[in-house]
Amino acid sequence: MQKELPKEQAETPVIPLDEKDKAILRYIQSNAKATVREIATNVHLSTTPVHERIKRMEEDGVILQYATILNHTRINKGLMAICYISLKEHNKKSGGKFIKTLSEMPEVIEFYIISGAFDFMLKIVVENMDDYYNFHVNKLGQVDNIAQVQSTFIMGVIKTGQPVIS
Protein backbone atom coordinates (compact mmCIF):
# COMPACT_ATOMS: atom_id res chain seq x y z
CA MET A 1 0.00 0.00 0.00
CA GLN A 2 1.31 3.43 -0.85
CA LYS A 3 0.95 5.17 2.50
CA GLU A 4 0.84 8.93 2.57
CA LEU A 5 2.80 10.51 5.36
CA PRO A 6 1.20 13.32 7.32
CA LYS A 7 2.25 16.67 5.87
CA GLU A 8 4.51 17.43 8.84
CA GLN A 9 6.54 14.29 8.01
CA ALA A 10 6.36 14.17 4.22
CA GLU A 11 8.05 17.35 3.08
CA THR A 12 9.31 19.08 6.20
CA PRO A 13 13.05 19.66 6.29
CA VAL A 14 14.95 19.15 9.51
CA ILE A 15 15.01 22.38 11.53
CA PRO A 16 18.40 23.17 13.05
CA LEU A 17 18.16 23.68 16.81
CA ASP A 18 20.84 25.23 18.98
CA GLU A 19 21.41 24.36 22.63
CA LYS A 20 19.07 27.13 23.87
CA ASP A 21 16.27 25.86 21.61
CA LYS A 22 16.81 22.35 22.98
CA ALA A 23 16.82 23.65 26.55
CA ILE A 24 13.52 25.44 25.91
CA LEU A 25 12.01 22.28 24.41
CA ARG A 26 13.18 20.13 27.33
CA TYR A 27 11.59 22.54 29.78
CA ILE A 28 8.31 22.77 27.85
CA GLN A 29 8.14 18.98 27.53
CA SER A 30 8.42 18.59 31.28
CA ASN A 31 6.00 21.44 32.03
CA ALA A 32 3.79 22.65 29.18
CA LYS A 33 2.06 25.08 31.54
CA ALA A 34 5.30 26.98 32.24
CA THR A 35 5.22 30.71 31.60
CA VAL A 36 7.71 32.38 29.29
CA ARG A 37 9.26 33.97 32.38
CA GLU A 38 9.75 30.56 34.04
CA ILE A 39 11.27 29.13 30.87
CA ALA A 40 13.54 32.15 30.47
CA THR A 41 14.81 31.83 34.03
CA ASN A 42 15.46 28.13 33.55
CA VAL A 43 17.37 28.50 30.25
CA HIS A 44 19.20 31.71 31.27
CA LEU A 45 17.74 34.03 28.63
CA SER A 46 15.47 37.03 28.87
CA THR A 47 11.77 36.63 28.10
CA THR A 48 11.76 38.28 24.65
CA PRO A 49 14.22 35.89 22.97
CA VAL A 50 12.51 32.91 24.64
CA HIS A 51 9.13 34.06 23.35
CA GLU A 52 10.58 34.58 19.85
CA ARG A 53 12.26 31.17 19.85
CA ILE A 54 9.05 29.43 20.95
CA LYS A 55 7.04 31.28 18.32
CA ARG A 56 9.60 30.35 15.62
CA MET A 57 9.56 26.68 16.67
CA GLU A 58 5.73 26.69 16.56
CA GLU A 59 5.72 28.28 13.10
CA ASP A 60 8.42 25.88 11.85
CA GLY A 61 6.40 22.88 13.02
CA VAL A 62 8.92 21.79 15.66
CA ILE A 63 6.25 22.29 18.34
CA LEU A 64 3.08 20.68 17.02
CA GLN A 65 0.83 21.11 20.04
CA TYR A 66 0.68 21.37 23.79
CA ALA A 67 -0.93 18.37 25.47
CA THR A 68 -2.17 17.17 28.81
CA ILE A 69 -1.44 13.58 29.75
CA LEU A 70 -4.35 12.07 31.66
CA ASN A 71 -4.44 9.29 34.20
CA HIS A 72 -6.98 7.13 32.37
CA THR A 73 -8.01 5.16 35.45
CA ARG A 74 -9.04 8.39 37.22
CA ILE A 75 -11.51 9.21 34.43
CA ASN A 76 -12.95 5.69 34.20
CA LYS A 77 -11.03 4.73 31.05
CA GLY A 78 -8.91 2.09 32.74
CA LEU A 79 -8.64 -0.48 29.95
CA MET A 80 -5.93 0.21 27.40
CA ALA A 81 -5.20 -2.00 24.43
CA ILE A 82 -2.81 -1.99 21.52
CA CYS A 83 -4.42 -3.15 18.28
CA TYR A 84 -2.35 -4.30 15.35
CA ILE A 85 -4.26 -4.18 12.07
CA SER A 86 -3.46 -5.39 8.58
CA LEU A 87 -5.52 -4.43 5.56
CA LYS A 88 -6.88 -6.60 2.74
CA GLU A 89 -6.27 -4.01 0.03
CA HIS A 90 -3.20 -1.82 -0.09
CA ASN A 91 -4.15 1.09 -2.29
CA LYS A 92 -4.42 4.82 -1.75
CA LYS A 93 -8.22 5.03 -1.82
CA SER A 94 -9.00 2.18 0.58
CA GLY A 95 -6.08 3.07 2.87
CA GLY A 96 -7.17 6.70 3.02
CA LYS A 97 -10.74 5.71 3.84
CA PHE A 98 -9.52 3.39 6.60
CA ILE A 99 -7.30 6.11 8.12
CA LYS A 100 -10.10 8.68 8.02
CA THR A 101 -12.61 6.31 9.63
CA LEU A 102 -10.36 5.23 12.49
CA SER A 103 -9.05 8.75 13.11
CA GLU A 104 -12.60 9.81 13.96
CA MET A 105 -13.10 7.13 16.63
CA PRO A 106 -12.70 8.66 20.11
CA GLU A 107 -11.48 5.37 21.58
CA VAL A 108 -8.40 5.54 19.34
CA ILE A 109 -5.99 7.86 21.15
CA GLU A 110 -2.85 6.99 19.17
CA PHE A 111 -2.65 5.75 15.58
CA TYR A 112 0.52 4.75 13.72
CA ILE A 113 1.49 3.38 10.32
CA ILE A 114 4.01 0.63 11.05
CA SER A 115 6.22 -1.86 9.24
CA GLY A 116 6.30 -5.60 9.72
CA ALA A 117 3.49 -8.13 9.84
CA PHE A 118 0.84 -5.43 10.37
CA ASP A 119 0.09 -2.11 8.66
CA PHE A 120 -1.19 -0.06 11.62
CA MET A 121 -0.93 0.12 15.39
CA LEU A 122 -3.63 1.75 17.50
CA LYS A 123 -3.76 2.59 21.18
CA ILE A 124 -7.31 2.17 22.42
CA VAL A 125 -8.68 3.48 25.72
CA VAL A 126 -12.08 2.36 27.02
CA GLU A 127 -13.80 1.85 30.37
CA ASN A 128 -13.68 -1.95 30.63
CA MET A 129 -13.60 -5.23 28.69
CA ASP A 130 -17.29 -4.95 27.78
CA ASP A 131 -16.59 -1.56 26.19
CA TYR A 132 -13.59 -3.00 24.36
CA TYR A 133 -15.71 -5.87 23.05
CA ASN A 134 -18.31 -3.34 21.87
CA PHE A 135 -15.60 -1.26 20.18
CA HIS A 136 -14.02 -4.32 18.56
CA VAL A 137 -17.25 -5.85 17.28
CA ASN A 138 -19.50 -2.86 16.60
CA LYS A 139 -17.00 -0.25 15.46
CA LEU A 140 -13.76 -1.88 14.31
CA GLY A 141 -15.61 -4.91 13.00
CA GLN A 142 -17.75 -2.69 10.76
CA VAL A 143 -14.79 -1.01 9.05
CA ASP A 144 -14.19 -2.14 5.47
CA ASN A 145 -10.87 -3.56 4.31
CA ILE A 146 -9.58 -5.02 7.59
CA ALA A 147 -7.87 -8.39 7.05
CA GLN A 148 -6.60 -9.06 10.56
CA VAL A 149 -6.73 -7.54 14.05
CA GLN A 150 -4.55 -8.57 16.96
CA SER A 151 -5.17 -7.01 20.36
CA THR A 152 -2.76 -6.81 23.27
CA PHE A 153 -3.95 -5.47 26.61
CA ILE A 154 -1.82 -3.10 28.66
CA MET A 155 -1.52 -4.37 32.22
CA GLY A 156 0.32 -1.34 33.61
CA VAL A 157 2.05 1.85 32.51
CA ILE A 158 5.69 2.29 33.45
CA LYS A 159 6.64 5.28 31.31
CA THR A 160 4.64 7.63 29.11
CA GLY A 161 4.85 11.08 27.58
CA GLN A 162 8.56 11.48 28.12
CA PRO A 163 10.63 14.21 26.45
CA VAL A 164 12.10 13.58 23.03
CA ILE A 165 14.88 16.14 23.42
CA SER A 166 17.49 14.96 25.91
C-alpha positions as CSV (number, residue, x, y, z in Angstrom):
1,M,0.0,0.0,0.0
2,Q,1.3,3.4,-0.8
3,K,1.0,5.2,2.5
4,E,0.8,8.9,2.6
5,L,2.8,10.5,5.4
6,P,1.2,13.3,7.3
7,K,2.3,16.7,5.9
8,E,4.5,17.4,8.8
9,Q,6.5,14.3,8.0
10,A,6.4,14.2,4.2
11,E,8.0,17.4,3.1
12,T,9.3,19.1,6.2
13,P,13.1,19.7,6.3
14,V,15.0,19.2,9.5
15,I,15.0,22.4,11.5
16,P,18.4,23.2,13.0
17,L,18.2,23.7,16.8
18,D,20.8,25.2,19.0
19,E,21.4,24.4,22.6
20,K,19.1,27.1,23.9
21,D,16.3,25.9,21.6
22,K,16.8,22.4,23.0
23,A,16.8,23.7,26.6
24,I,13.5,25.4,25.9
25,L,12.0,22.3,24.4
26,R,13.2,20.1,27.3
27,Y,11.6,22.5,29.8
28,I,8.3,22.8,27.9
29,Q,8.1,19.0,27.5
30,S,8.4,18.6,31.3
31,N,6.0,21.4,32.0
32,A,3.8,22.6,29.2
33,K,2.1,25.1,31.5
34,A,5.3,27.0,32.2
35,T,5.2,30.7,31.6
36,V,7.7,32.4,29.3
37,R,9.3,34.0,32.4
38,E,9.7,30.6,34.0
39,I,11.3,29.1,30.9
40,A,13.5,32.1,30.5
41,T,14.8,31.8,34.0
42,N,15.5,28.1,33.6
43,V,17.4,28.5,30.3
44,H,19.2,31.7,31.3
45,L,17.7,34.0,28.6
46,S,15.5,37.0,28.9
47,T,11.8,36.6,28.1
48,T,11.8,38.3,24.7
49,P,14.2,35.9,23.0
50,V,12.5,32.9,24.6
51,H,9.1,34.1,23.3
52,E,10.6,34.6,19.9
53,R,12.3,31.2,19.8
54,I,9.0,29.4,21.0
55,K,7.0,31.3,18.3
56,R,9.6,30.3,15.6
57,M,9.6,26.7,16.7
58,E,5.7,26.7,16.6
59,E,5.7,28.3,13.1
60,D,8.4,25.9,11.8
61,G,6.4,22.9,13.0
62,V,8.9,21.8,15.7
63,I,6.3,22.3,18.3
64,L,3.1,20.7,17.0
65,Q,0.8,21.1,20.0
66,Y,0.7,21.4,23.8
67,A,-0.9,18.4,25.5
68,T,-2.2,17.2,28.8
69,I,-1.4,13.6,29.8
70,L,-4.3,12.1,31.7
71,N,-4.4,9.3,34.2
72,H,-7.0,7.1,32.4
73,T,-8.0,5.2,35.4
74,R,-9.0,8.4,37.2
75,I,-11.5,9.2,34.4
76,N,-12.9,5.7,34.2
77,K,-11.0,4.7,31.1
78,G,-8.9,2.1,32.7
79,L,-8.6,-0.5,30.0
80,M,-5.9,0.2,27.4
81,A,-5.2,-2.0,24.4
82,I,-2.8,-2.0,21.5
83,C,-4.4,-3.2,18.3
84,Y,-2.4,-4.3,15.3
85,I,-4.3,-4.2,12.1
86,S,-3.5,-5.4,8.6
87,L,-5.5,-4.4,5.6
88,K,-6.9,-6.6,2.7
89,E,-6.3,-4.0,0.0
90,H,-3.2,-1.8,-0.1
91,N,-4.1,1.1,-2.3
92,K,-4.4,4.8,-1.7
93,K,-8.2,5.0,-1.8
94,S,-9.0,2.2,0.6
95,G,-6.1,3.1,2.9
96,G,-7.2,6.7,3.0
97,K,-10.7,5.7,3.8
98,F,-9.5,3.4,6.6
99,I,-7.3,6.1,8.1
100,K,-10.1,8.7,8.0
101,T,-12.6,6.3,9.6
102,L,-10.4,5.2,12.5
103,S,-9.0,8.7,13.1
104,E,-12.6,9.8,14.0
105,M,-13.1,7.1,16.6
106,P,-12.7,8.7,20.1
107,E,-11.5,5.4,21.6
108,V,-8.4,5.5,19.3
109,I,-6.0,7.9,21.2
110,E,-2.8,7.0,19.2
111,F,-2.6,5.8,15.6
112,Y,0.5,4.7,13.7
113,I,1.5,3.4,10.3
114,I,4.0,0.6,11.0
115,S,6.2,-1.9,9.2
116,G,6.3,-5.6,9.7
117,A,3.5,-8.1,9.8
118,F,0.8,-5.4,10.4
119,D,0.1,-2.1,8.7
120,F,-1.2,-0.1,11.6
121,M,-0.9,0.1,15.4
122,L,-3.6,1.7,17.5
123,K,-3.8,2.6,21.2
124,I,-7.3,2.2,22.4
125,V,-8.7,3.5,25.7
126,V,-12.1,2.4,27.0
127,E,-13.8,1.8,30.4
128,N,-13.7,-2.0,30.6
129,M,-13.6,-5.2,28.7
130,D,-17.3,-5.0,27.8
131,D,-16.6,-1.6,26.2
132,Y,-13.6,-3.0,24.4
133,Y,-15.7,-5.9,23.0
134,N,-18.3,-3.3,21.9
135,F,-15.6,-1.3,20.2
136,H,-14.0,-4.3,18.6
137,V,-17.3,-5.8,17.3
138,N,-19.5,-2.9,16.6
139,K,-17.0,-0.3,15.5
140,L,-13.8,-1.9,14.3
141,G,-15.6,-4.9,13.0
142,Q,-17.7,-2.7,10.8
143,V,-14.8,-1.0,9.0
144,D,-14.2,-2.1,5.5
145,N,-10.9,-3.6,4.3
146,I,-9.6,-5.0,7.6
147,A,-7.9,-8.4,7.0
148,Q,-6.6,-9.1,10.6
149,V,-6.7,-7.5,14.0
150,Q,-4.6,-8.6,17.0
151,S,-5.2,-7.0,20.4
152,T,-2.8,-6.8,23.3
153,F,-4.0,-5.5,26.6
154,I,-1.8,-3.1,28.7
155,M,-1.5,-4.4,32.2
156,G,0.3,-1.3,33.6
157,V,2.0,1.9,32.5
158,I,5.7,2.3,33.4
159,K,6.6,5.3,31.3
160,T,4.6,7.6,29.1
161,G,4.8,11.1,27.6
162,Q,8.6,11.5,28.1
163,P,10.6,14.2,26.5
164,V,12.1,13.6,23.0
165,I,14.9,16.1,23.4
166,S,17.5,15.0,25.9
